[in-house]
Amino acid sequence: MAPAAEPFPADFRFTGVVFSQGHAEALVQTGSQSGSVRVGAVGMATTPWLPKGWSVTAIDAKQGALTLGRGSEKPRRFNLL
């Protein structure tokens, strides 16, 4: 039996969007770890500011939105206030 997936962290925050080398990057934070991520980034030891196992599937700079996905789970969309 596969181990249960970790729950999505309650302290995850999407705080902004910046452009770097012509690509949108989302600014995110989980706990005390923060950083920027591009589409395709996956939460792991080298990206502790993303929830483990979740990947960035979309960044909509115009709408101020970030979408994360993990396997067959329903995608999670975050909007800037």
C-alpha positions, 0 to 999 in steps of 0.5 A: 500500500502506498503511503498517504499523501501529506496534507496541504500545509495551512501556512502556504502563501502566494504573495506575488508575481515577478518577471525574470528573463521573460518568464512569470515567477510566483513568490510563495512561502511555506512556514519560514521558507520562501522563494520564487517558482516557475511553471513546472517546479515541484515541491521537494528538498530543494524547493521547501517553499512549495508543498512536498509533491505539488507542482506549479501548473500555471501562473497567470500574471494578469489575473494574479493567480497561481495553480498547483497540482499533485497527481489526480488531486483537484488542482488548487488555485490561489489568487492575490488579494 
